[in-house]
Amino acid sequence: MPRRSSSAVVADLREYVARLAEQSEDDDDLFMDPLSDNPDGIPTGDDIAAELEEFLREQGLG
């Protein structure tokens, strides 16, 4: 697979973050899982890392 430019990766990451922000606006309970270790609804670093890893896999970068 050809290596993608860093500006293309940054653009994809910005799009991904915008999608997450839109989802959180559409669904106030996005992170409000009563069975989770974090019932306050604030994503942890591990939550964010997992989302980023999934995104990078989808983009063929991970």
PDB file of N, H, CA, C and O in Angstrom:
ATOM      1  N   MET A   1       0.845  -1.169   0.000  1.00  0.00           N
ATOM      2  CA  MET A   1       0.000   0.000   0.000  1.00  0.00           C
ATOM      3  C   MET A   1       0.897   1.242   0.000  1.00  0.00           C
ATOM      4  O   MET A   1       1.858   1.311   0.767  1.00  0.00           O
ATOM      5  N   PRO A   2       0.591   2.215  -0.850  1.00  0.00           N
ATOM      6  CA  PRO A   2       1.408   3.433  -0.883  1.00  0.00           C
ATOM      7  C   PRO A   2       1.245   4.232   0.409  1.00  0.00           C
ATOM      8  O   PRO A   2       0.175   4.263   1.018  1.00  0.00           O
ATOM      9  N   ARG A   3       2.318   4.863   0.795  1.00  0.00           N
ATOM     10  H   ARG A   3       3.187   4.838   0.300  1.00  0.00           H
ATOM     11  CA  ARG A   3       2.304   5.679   2.019  1.00  0.00           C
ATOM     12  C   ARG A   3       1.527   6.964   1.751  1.00  0.00           C
ATOM     13  O   ARG A   3       1.724   7.620   0.728  1.00  0.00           O
ATOM     14  N   ARG A   4       0.648   7.314   2.677  1.00  0.00           N
ATOM     15  H   ARG A   4       0.488   6.782   3.509  1.00  0.00           H
ATOM     16  CA  ARG A   4      -0.154   8.534   2.538  1.00  0.00           C
ATOM     17  C   ARG A   4       0.613   9.722   3.100  1.00  0.00           C
ATOM     18  O   ARG A   4       1.411   9.580   4.027  1.00  0.00           O
ATOM     19  N   SER A   5       0.365  10.880   2.534  1.00  0.00           N
ATOM     20  H   SER A   5      -0.283  10.995   1.781  1.00  0.00           H
ATOM     21  CA  SER A   5       1.031  12.083   3.028  1.00  0.00           C
ATOM     22  C   SER A   5       0.484  12.451   4.402  1.00  0.00           C
ATOM     23  O   SER A   5      -0.653  12.126   4.742  1.00  0.00           O
ATOM     24  N   SER A   6       1.308  13.126   5.175  1.00  0.00           N
ATOM     25  H   SER A   6       2.232  13.389   4.899  1.00  0.00           H
ATOM     26  CA  SER A   6       0.870  13.512   6.521  1.00  0.00           C
ATOM     27  C   SER A   6      -0.305  14.477   6.458  1.00  0.00           C
ATOM     28  O   SER A   6      -1.166  14.448   7.338  1.00  0.00           O
ATOM     29  N   SER A   7      -0.363  15.327   5.445  1.00  0.00           N
ATOM     30  H   SER A   7       0.336  15.351   4.731  1.00  0.00           H
ATOM     31  CA  SER A   7      -1.492  16.257   5.344  1.00  0.00           C
ATOM     32  C   SER A   7      -2.793  15.508   5.062  1.00  0.00           C
ATOM     33  O   SER A   7      -3.854  15.927   5.524  1.00  0.00           O
ATOM     34  N   ALA A   8      -2.728  14.412   4.314  1.00  0.00           N
ATOM     35  H   ALA A   8      -1.866  14.072   3.939  1.00  0.00           H
ATOM     36  CA  ALA A   8      -3.927  13.607   4.063  1.00  0.00           C
ATOM     37  C   ALA A   8      -4.384  12.919   5.340  1.00  0.00           C
ATOM     38  O   ALA A   8      -5.582  12.835   5.611  1.00  0.00           O
ATOM     39  N   VAL A   9      -3.434  12.429   6.122  1.00  0.00           N
ATOM     40  H   VAL A   9      -2.461  12.497   5.902  1.00  0.00           H
ATOM     41  CA  VAL A   9      -3.776  11.775   7.390  1.00  0.00           C
ATOM     42  C   VAL A   9      -4.384  12.797   8.348  1.00  0.00           C
ATOM     43  O   VAL A   9      -5.381  12.506   9.009  1.00  0.00           O
ATOM     44  N   VAL A  10      -3.794  13.993   8.428  1.00  0.00           N
ATOM     45  H   VAL A  10      -2.984  14.229   7.891  1.00  0.00           H
ATOM     46  CA  VAL A  10      -4.322  15.041   9.304  1.00  0.00           C
ATOM     47  C   VAL A  10      -5.733  15.422   8.870  1.00  0.00           C
ATOM     48  O   VAL A  10      -6.608  15.604   9.717  1.00  0.00           O
ATOM     49  N   ALA A  11      -5.965  15.544   7.578  1.00  0.00           N
ATOM     50  H   ALA A  11      -5.255  15.395   6.890  1.00  0.00           H
ATOM     51  CA  ALA A  11      -7.306  15.870   7.087  1.00  0.00           C
ATOM     52  C   ALA A  11      -8.302  14.787   7.475  1.00  0.00           C
ATOM     53  O   ALA A  11      -9.424  15.091   7.881  1.00  0.00           O
ATOM     54  N   ASP A  12      -7.900  13.528   7.355  1.00  0.00           N
ATOM     55  H   ASP A  12      -6.988  13.281   7.026  1.00  0.00           H
ATOM     56  CA  ASP A  12      -8.780  12.427   7.750  1.00  0.00           C
ATOM     57  C   ASP A  12      -9.062  12.454   9.245  1.00  0.00           C
ATOM     58  O   ASP A  12     -10.192  12.213   9.670  1.00  0.00           O
ATOM     59  N   LEU A  13      -8.042  12.748  10.043  1.00  0.00           N
ATOM     60  H   LEU A  13      -7.124  12.944   9.698  1.00  0.00           H
ATOM     61  CA  LEU A  13      -8.240  12.816  11.492  1.00  0.00           C
ATOM     62  C   LEU A  13      -9.175  13.961  11.865  1.00  0.00           C
ATOM     63  O   LEU A  13     -10.012  13.814  12.755  1.00  0.00           O
ATOM     64  N   ARG A  14      -9.039  15.092  11.195  1.00  0.00           N
ATOM     65  H   ARG A  14      -8.359  15.212  10.472  1.00  0.00           H
ATOM     66  CA  ARG A  14      -9.952  16.218  11.461  1.00  0.00           C
ATOM     67  C   ARG A  14     -11.383  15.836  11.115  1.00  0.00           C
ATOM     68  O   ARG A  14     -12.311  16.165  11.854  1.00  0.00           O
ATOM     69  N   GLU A  15     -11.566  15.146  10.000  1.00  0.00           N
ATOM     70  H   GLU A  15     -10.812  14.879   9.400  1.00  0.00           H
ATOM     71  CA  GLU A  15     -12.899  14.686   9.609  1.00  0.00           C
ATOM     72  C   GLU A  15     -13.453  13.721  10.651  1.00  0.00           C
ATOM     73  O   GLU A  15     -14.630  13.788  11.008  1.00  0.00           O
ATOM     74  N   TYR A  16     -12.604  12.830  11.132  1.00  0.00           N
ATOM     75  H   TYR A  16     -11.649  12.776  10.842  1.00  0.00           H
ATOM     76  CA  TYR A  16     -13.008  11.859  12.144  1.00  0.00           C
ATOM     77  C   TYR A  16     -13.434  12.561  13.437  1.00  0.00           C
ATOM     78  O   TYR A  16     -14.463  12.215  14.018  1.00  0.00           O
ATOM     79  N   VAL A  17     -12.656  13.536  13.885  1.00  0.00           N
ATOM     80  H   VAL A  17     -11.820  13.817  13.413  1.00  0.00           H
ATOM     81  CA  VAL A  17     -12.991  14.271  15.104  1.00  0.00           C
ATOM     82  C   VAL A  17     -14.298  15.036  14.913  1.00  0.00           C
ATOM     83  O   VAL A  17     -15.119  15.101  15.828  1.00  0.00           O
ATOM     84  N   ALA A  18     -14.493  15.611  13.738  1.00  0.00           N
ATOM     85  H   ALA A  18     -13.827  15.559  12.994  1.00  0.00           H
ATOM     86  CA  ALA A  18     -15.748  16.315  13.461  1.00  0.00           C
ATOM     87  C   ALA A  18     -16.932  15.354  13.524  1.00  0.00           C
ATOM     88  O   ALA A  18     -17.997  15.705  14.034  1.00  0.00           O
ATOM     89  N   ARG A  19     -16.742  14.133  13.000  1.00  0.00           N
ATOM     90  H   ARG A  19     -15.878  13.848  12.586  1.00  0.00           H
ATOM     91  CA  ARG A  19     -17.818  13.129  13.074  1.00  0.00           C
ATOM     92  C   ARG A  19     -18.118  12.769  14.519  1.00  0.00           C
ATOM     93  O   ARG A  19     -19.284  12.641  14.892  1.00  0.00           O
ATOM     94  N   LEU A  20     -17.088  12.603  15.337  1.00  0.00           N
ATOM     95  H   LEU A  20     -16.140  12.707  15.034  1.00  0.00           H
ATOM     96  CA  LEU A  20     -17.302  12.298  16.758  1.00  0.00           C
ATOM     97  C   LEU A  20     -18.053  13.429  17.451  1.00  0.00           C
ATOM     98  O   LEU A  20     -18.958  13.180  18.247  1.00  0.00           O
ATOM     99  N   ALA A  21     -17.681  14.666  17.151  1.00  0.00           N
ATOM    100  H   ALA A  21     -16.946  14.868  16.505  1.00  0.00           H
ATOM    101  CA  ALA A  21     -18.362  15.811  17.756  1.00  0.00           C
ATOM    102  C   ALA A  21     -19.826  15.841  17.336  1.00  0.00           C
ATOM    103  O   ALA A  21     -20.706  16.110  18.153  1.00  0.00           O
ATOM    104  N   GLU A  22     -20.084  15.565  16.065  1.00  0.00           N
ATOM    105  H   GLU A  22     -19.369  15.346  15.401  1.00  0.00           H
ATOM    106  CA  GLU A  22     -21.460  15.538  15.564  1.00  0.00           C
ATOM    107  C   GLU A  22     -22.257  14.431  16.244  1.00  0.00           C
ATOM    108  O   GLU A  22     -23.411  14.636  16.620  1.00  0.00           O
ATOM    109  N   GLN A  23     -21.651  13.268  16.402  1.00  0.00           N
ATOM    110  H   GLN A  23     -20.713  13.101  16.096  1.00  0.00           H
ATOM    111  CA  GLN A  23     -22.330  12.165  17.075  1.00  0.00           C
ATOM    112  C   GLN A  23     -22.657  12.530  18.511  1.00  0.00           C
ATOM    113  O   GLN A  23     -23.741  12.211  19.000  1.00  0.00           O
ATOM    114  N   SER A  24     -21.740  13.191  19.188  1.00  0.00           N
ATOM    115  H   SER A  24     -20.860  13.450  18.791  1.00  0.00           H
ATOM    116  CA  SER A  24     -21.982  13.530  20.592  1.00  0.00           C
ATOM    117  C   SER A  24     -23.086  14.568  20.711  1.00  0.00           C
ATOM    118  O   SER A  24     -23.811  14.581  21.705  1.00  0.00           O
ATOM    119  N   GLU A  25     -23.229  15.443  19.713  1.00  0.00           N
ATOM    120  H   GLU A  25     -22.639  15.432  18.905  1.00  0.00           H
ATOM    121  CA  GLU A  25     -24.331  16.400  19.713  1.00  0.00           C
ATOM    122  C   GLU A  25     -25.651  15.694  19.450  1.00  0.00           C
ATOM    123  O   GLU A  25     -26.677  16.045  20.031  1.00  0.00           O
ATOM    124  N   ASP A  26     -25.621  14.695  18.568  1.00  0.00           N
ATOM    125  H   ASP A  26     -24.787  14.410  18.096  1.00  0.00           H
ATOM    126  CA  ASP A  26     -26.833  13.966  18.211  1.00  0.00           C
ATOM    127  C   ASP A  26     -27.272  13.005  19.295  1.00  0.00           C
ATOM    128  O   ASP A  26     -28.458  12.689  19.397  1.00  0.00           O
ATOM    129  N   ASP A  27     -26.356  12.542  20.091  1.00  0.00           N
ATOM    130  H   ASP A  27     -25.393  12.799  20.008  1.00  0.00           H
ATOM    131  CA  ASP A  27     -26.655  11.520  21.092  1.00  0.00           C
ATOM    132  C   ASP A  27     -26.009  11.908  22.411  1.00  0.00           C
ATOM    133  O   ASP A  27     -24.829  11.643  22.638  1.00  0.00           O
ATOM    134  N   ASP A  28     -26.789  12.535  23.276  1.00  0.00           N
ATOM    135  H   ASP A  28     -27.748  12.750  23.092  1.00  0.00           H
ATOM    136  CA  ASP A  28     -26.258  12.977  24.563  1.00  0.00           C
ATOM    137  C   ASP A  28     -25.755  11.818  25.403  1.00  0.00           C
ATOM    138  O   ASP A  28     -24.936  12.012  26.300  1.00  0.00           O
ATOM    139  N   ASP A  29     -26.235  10.615  25.124  1.00  0.00           N
ATOM    140  H   ASP A  29     -26.901  10.457  24.395  1.00  0.00           H
ATOM    141  CA  ASP A  29     -25.848   9.449  25.904  1.00  0.00           C
ATOM    142  C   ASP A  29     -24.715   8.665  25.258  1.00  0.00           C
ATOM    143  O   ASP A  29     -24.503   7.502  25.600  1.00  0.00           O
ATOM    144  N   LEU A  30     -23.989   9.271  24.340  1.00  0.00           N
ATOM    145  H   LEU A  30     -24.161  10.216  24.062  1.00  0.00           H
ATOM    146  CA  LEU A  30     -22.940   8.571  23.607  1.00  0.00           C
ATOM    147  C   LEU A  30     -21.965   7.865  24.548  1.00  0.00           C
ATOM    148  O   LEU A  30     -21.580   6.722  24.304  1.00  0.00           O
ATOM    149  N   PHE A  31     -21.572   8.539  25.606  1.00  0.00           N
ATOM    150  H   PHE A  31     -21.885   9.468  25.803  1.00  0.00           H
ATOM    151  CA  PHE A  31     -20.613   7.953  26.534  1.00  0.00           C
ATOM    152  C   PHE A  31     -21.244   7.634  27.890  1.00  0.00           C
ATOM    153  O   PHE A  31     -20.529   7.400  28.864  1.00  0.00           O
ATOM    154  N   MET A  32     -22.558   7.622  27.959  1.00  0.00           N
ATOM    155  H   MET A  32     -23.140   7.812  27.168  1.00  0.00           H
ATOM    156  CA  MET A  32     -23.241   7.430  29.238  1.00  0.00           C
ATOM    157  C   MET A  32     -23.678   5.982  29.412  1.00  0.00           C
ATOM    158  O   MET A  32     -24.876   5.700  29.464  1.00  0.00           O
ATOM    159  N   ASP A  33     -22.748   5.085  29.502  1.00  0.00           N
ATOM    160  H   ASP A  33     -21.776   5.314  29.460  1.00  0.00           H
ATOM    161  CA  ASP A  33     -23.042   3.673  29.723  1.00  0.00           C
ATOM    162  C   ASP A  33     -23.031   3.416  31.226  1.00  0.00           C
ATOM    163  O   ASP A  33     -21.980   3.512  31.860  1.00  0.00           O
ATOM    164  N   PRO A  34     -24.194   3.089  31.808  1.00  0.00           N
ATOM    165  CA  PRO A  34     -24.240   2.908  33.259  1.00  0.00           C
ATOM    166  C   PRO A  34     -23.392   1.741  33.752  1.00  0.00           C
ATOM    167  O   PRO A  34     -23.062   1.679  34.936  1.00  0.00           O
ATOM    168  N   LEU A  35     -23.037   0.821  32.871  1.00  0.00           N
ATOM    169  H   LEU A  35     -23.305   0.871  31.909  1.00  0.00           H
ATOM    170  CA  LEU A  35     -22.226  -0.325  33.270  1.00  0.00           C
ATOM    171  C   LEU A  35     -20.733  -0.090  33.057  1.00  0.00           C
ATOM    172  O   LEU A  35     -19.908  -0.937  33.398  1.00  0.00           O
ATOM    173  N   SER A  36     -20.400   1.052  32.499  1.00  0.00           N
ATOM    174  H   SER A  36     -21.071   1.740  32.223  1.00  0.00           H
ATOM    175  CA  SER A  36     -18.990   1.322  32.212  1.00  0.00           C
ATOM    176  C   SER A  36     -18.241   1.691  33.488  1.00  0.00           C
ATOM    177  O   SER A  36     -18.842   1.956  34.530  1.00  0.00           O
ATOM    178  N   ASP A  37     -16.925   1.700  33.381  1.00  0.00           N
ATOM    179  H   ASP A  37     -16.437   1.484  32.535  1.00  0.00           H
ATOM    180  CA  ASP A  37     -16.084   2.108  34.503  1.00  0.00           C
ATOM    181  C   ASP A  37     -16.105   3.621  34.693  1.00  0.00           C
ATOM    182  O   ASP A  37     -15.597   4.133  35.691  1.00  0.00           O
ATOM    183  N   ASN A  38     -16.689   4.330  33.739  1.00  0.00           N
ATOM    184  H   ASN A  38     -17.102   3.914  32.929  1.00  0.00           H
ATOM    185  CA  ASN A  38     -16.673   5.782  33.753  1.00  0.00           C
ATOM    186  C   ASN A  38     -18.091   6.320  33.555  1.00  0.00           C
ATOM    187  O   ASN A  38     -18.398   6.829  32.477  1.00  0.00           O
ATOM    188  N   PRO A  39     -18.961   6.223  34.558  1.00  0.00           N
ATOM    189  CA  PRO A  39     -20.354   6.627  34.384  1.00  0.00           C
ATOM    190  C   PRO A  39     -20.546   8.129  34.221  1.00  0.00           C
ATOM    191  O   PRO A  39     -21.647   8.568  33.891  1.00  0.00           O
ATOM    192  N   ASP A  40     -19.500   8.931  34.444  1.00  0.00           N
ATOM    193  H   ASP A  40     -18.605   8.574  34.711  1.00  0.00           H
ATOM    194  CA  ASP A  40     -19.633  10.377  34.273  1.00  0.00           C
ATOM    195  C   ASP A  40     -19.793  10.766  32.813  1.00  0.00           C
ATOM    196  O   ASP A  40     -20.195  11.889  32.510  1.00  0.00           O
ATOM    197  N   GLY A  41     -19.483   9.848  31.909  1.00  0.00           N
ATOM    198  H   GLY A  41     -19.156   8.935  32.155  1.00  0.00           H
ATOM    199  CA  GLY A  41     -19.648  10.123  30.498  1.00  0.00           C
ATOM    200  C   GLY A  41     -18.469  10.812  29.851  1.00  0.00           C
ATOM    201  O   GLY A  41     -18.550  11.191  28.683  1.00  0.00           O
ATOM    202  N   ILE A  42     -17.382  10.986  30.567  1.00  0.00           N
ATOM    203  H   ILE A  42     -17.317  10.678  31.516  1.00  0.00           H
ATOM    204  CA  ILE A  42     -16.202  11.630  29.999  1.00  0.00           C
ATOM    205  C   ILE A  42     -15.294  10.537  29.458  1.00  0.00           C
ATOM    206  O   ILE A  42     -14.874   9.660  30.214  1.00  0.00           O
ATOM    207  N   PRO A  43     -14.979  10.568  28.161  1.00  0.00           N
ATOM    208  CA  PRO A  43     -14.133   9.504  27.612  1.00  0.00           C
ATOM    209  C   PRO A  43     -12.740   9.540  28.235  1.00  0.00           C
ATOM    210  O   PRO A  43     -12.151  10.603  28.431  1.00  0.00           O
ATOM    211  N   THR A  44     -12.241   8.372  28.533  1.00  0.00           N
ATOM    212  H   THR A  44     -12.719   7.508  28.374  1.00  0.00           H
ATOM    213  CA  THR A  44     -10.891   8.259  29.088  1.00  0.00           C
ATOM    214  C   THR A  44      -9.877   8.259  27.954  1.00  0.00           C
ATOM    215  O   THR A  44     -10.241   8.173  26.782  1.00  0.00           O
ATOM    216  N   GLY A  45      -8.626   8.355  28.309  1.00  0.00           N
ATOM    217  H   GLY A  45      -8.330   8.425  29.261  1.00  0.00           H
ATOM    218  CA  GLY A  45      -7.570   8.264  27.304  1.00  0.00           C
ATOM    219  C   GLY A  45      -7.625   6.939  26.566  1.00  0.00           C
ATOM    220  O   GLY A  45      -7.377   6.882  25.361  1.00  0.00           O
ATOM    221  N   ASP A  46      -7.953   5.862  27.295  1.00  0.00           N
ATOM    222  H   ASP A  46      -8.154   5.908  28.273  1.00  0.00           H
ATOM    223  CA  ASP A  46      -8.071   4.548  26.656  1.00  0.00           C
ATOM    224  C   ASP A  46      -9.221   4.522  25.660  1.00  0.00           C
ATOM    225  O   ASP A  46      -9.105   3.918  24.593  1.00  0.00           O
ATOM    226  N   ASP A  47     -10.344   5.180  26.005  1.00  0.00           N
ATOM    227  H   ASP A  47     -10.438   5.671  26.871  1.00  0.00           H
ATOM    228  CA  ASP A  47     -11.483   5.252  25.087  1.00  0.00           C
ATOM    229  C   ASP A  47     -11.087   5.968  23.798  1.00  0.00           C
ATOM    230  O   ASP A  47     -11.397   5.512  22.698  1.00  0.00           O
ATOM    231  N   ILE A  48     -10.405   7.086  23.954  1.00  0.00           N
ATOM    232  H   ILE A  48     -10.153   7.456  24.848  1.00  0.00           H
ATOM    233  CA  ILE A  48      -9.986   7.871  22.793  1.00  0.00           C
ATOM    234  C   ILE A  48      -8.971   7.088  21.969  1.00  0.00           C
ATOM    235  O   ILE A  48      -9.041   7.083  20.740  1.00  0.00           O
ATOM    236  N   ALA A  49      -8.037   6.431  22.632  1.00  0.00           N
ATOM    237  H   ALA A  49      -7.980   6.434  23.631  1.00  0.00           H
ATOM    238  CA  ALA A  49      -7.032   5.636  21.918  1.00  0.00           C
ATOM    239  C   ALA A  49      -7.690   4.510  21.135  1.00  0.00           C
ATOM    240  O   ALA A  49      -7.297   4.232  20.002  1.00  0.00           O
ATOM    241  N   ALA A  50      -8.686   3.860  21.724  1.00  0.00           N
ATOM    242  H   ALA A  50      -9.005   4.086  22.645  1.00  0.00           H
ATOM    243  CA  ALA A  50      -9.386   2.775  21.031  1.00  0.00           C
ATOM    244  C   ALA A  50     -10.113   3.305  19.800  1.00  0.00           C
ATOM    245  O   ALA A  50     -10.086   2.675  18.743  1.00  0.00           O
ATOM    246  N   GLU A  51     -10.760   4.460  19.932  1.00  0.00           N
ATOM    247  H   GLU A  51     -10.782   4.972  20.791  1.00  0.00           H
ATOM    248  CA  GLU A  51     -11.441   5.065  18.786  1.00  0.00           C
ATOM    249  C   GLU A  51     -10.441   5.420  17.687  1.00  0.00           C
ATOM    250  O   GLU A  51     -10.702   5.187  16.507  1.00  0.00           O
ATOM    251  N   LEU A  52      -9.307   5.978  18.074  1.00  0.00           N
ATOM    252  H   LEU A  52      -9.095   6.166  19.033  1.00  0.00           H
ATOM    253  CA  LEU A  52      -8.286   6.358  17.099  1.00  0.00           C
ATOM    254  C   LEU A  52      -7.703   5.130  16.412  1.00  0.00           C
ATOM    255  O   LEU A  52      -7.493   5.139  15.199  1.00  0.00           O
ATOM    256  N   GLU A  53      -7.442   4.076  17.177  1.00  0.00           N
ATOM    257  H   GLU A  53      -7.613   4.069  18.163  1.00  0.00           H
ATOM    258  CA  GLU A  53      -6.923   2.841  16.577  1.00  0.00           C
ATOM    259  C   GLU A  53      -7.910   2.276  15.564  1.00  0.00           C
ATOM    260  O   GLU A  53      -7.513   1.837  14.485  1.00  0.00           O
ATOM    261  N   GLU A  54      -9.200   2.287  15.910  1.00  0.00           N
ATOM    262  H   GLU A  54      -9.523   2.644  16.786  1.00  0.00           H
ATOM    263  CA  GLU A  54     -10.219   1.790  14.981  1.00  0.00           C
ATOM    264  C   GLU A  54     -10.238   2.631  13.710  1.00  0.00           C
ATOM    265  O   GLU A  54     -10.313   2.094  12.605  1.00  0.00           O
ATOM    266  N   PHE A  55     -10.170   3.953  13.869  1.00  0.00           N
ATOM    267  H   PHE A  55     -10.109   4.389  14.766  1.00  0.00           H
ATOM    268  CA  PHE A  55     -10.164   4.841  12.715  1.00  0.00           C
ATOM    269  C   PHE A  55      -8.954   4.571  11.824  1.00  0.00           C
ATOM    270  O   PHE A  55      -9.086   4.491  10.603  1.00  0.00           O
ATOM    271  N   LEU A  56      -7.778   4.431  12.429  1.00  0.00           N
ATOM    272  H   LEU A  56      -7.670   4.496  13.421  1.00  0.00           H
ATOM    273  CA  LEU A  56      -6.570   4.186  11.644  1.00  0.00           C
ATOM    274  C   LEU A  56      -6.646   2.853  10.907  1.00  0.00           C
ATOM    275  O   LEU A  56      -6.183   2.743   9.772  1.00  0.00           O
ATOM    276  N   ARG A  57      -7.231   1.836  11.550  1.00  0.00           N
ATOM    277  H   ARG A  57      -7.607   1.926  12.473  1.00  0.00           H
ATOM    278  CA  ARG A  57      -7.426   0.548  10.863  1.00  0.00           C
ATOM    279  C   ARG A  57      -8.353   0.726   9.661  1.00  0.00           C
ATOM    280  O   ARG A  57      -8.096   0.182   8.587  1.00  0.00           O
ATOM    281  N   GLU A  58      -9.438   1.493   9.847  1.00  0.00           N
ATOM    282  H   GLU A  58      -9.647   1.935  10.720  1.00  0.00           H
ATOM    283  CA  GLU A  58     -10.372   1.744   8.748  1.00  0.00           C
ATOM    284  C   GLU A  58      -9.669   2.439   7.585  1.00  0.00           C
ATOM    285  O   GLU A  58     -10.002   2.208   6.423  1.00  0.00           O
ATOM    286  N   GLN A  59      -8.697   3.290   7.904  1.00  0.00           N
ATOM    287  H   GLN A  59      -8.427   3.477   8.848  1.00  0.00           H
ATOM    288  CA  GLN A  59      -7.977   4.033   6.874  1.00  0.00           C
ATOM    289  C   GLN A  59      -6.807   3.239   6.298  1.00  0.00           C
ATOM    290  O   GLN A  59      -6.119   3.707   5.391  1.00  0.00           O
ATOM    291  N   GLY A  60      -6.586   2.038   6.829  1.00  0.00           N
ATOM    292  H   GLY A  60      -7.145   1.658   7.566  1.00  0.00           H
ATOM    293  CA  GLY A  60      -5.484   1.214   6.356  1.00  0.00           C
ATOM    294  C   GLY A  60      -4.133   1.656   6.883  1.00  0.00           C
ATOM    295  O   GLY A  60      -3.099   1.361   6.283  1.00  0.00           O
ATOM    296  N   LEU A  61      -4.139   2.363   8.005  1.00  0.00           N
ATOM    297  H   LEU A  61      -4.979   2.603   8.493  1.00  0.00           H
ATOM    298  CA  LEU A  61      -2.895   2.895   8.557  1.00  0.00           C
ATOM    299  C   LEU A  61      -2.447   2.175   9.819  1.00  0.00           C
ATOM    300  O   LEU A  61      -1.377   2.470  10.352  1.00  0.00           O
ATOM    301  N   GLY A  62      -3.241   1.247  10.296  1.00  0.00           N
ATOM    302  H   GLY A  62      -4.109   1.007   9.862  1.00  0.00           H
ATOM    303  CA  GLY A  62      -2.875   0.631  11.563  1.00  0.00           C
ATOM    304  C   GLY A  62      -2.944  -0.856  11.549  1.00  0.00           C
ATOM    305  O   GLY A  62      -2.658  -1.497  12.561  1.00  0.00           O
TER     306      GLY A  62
END
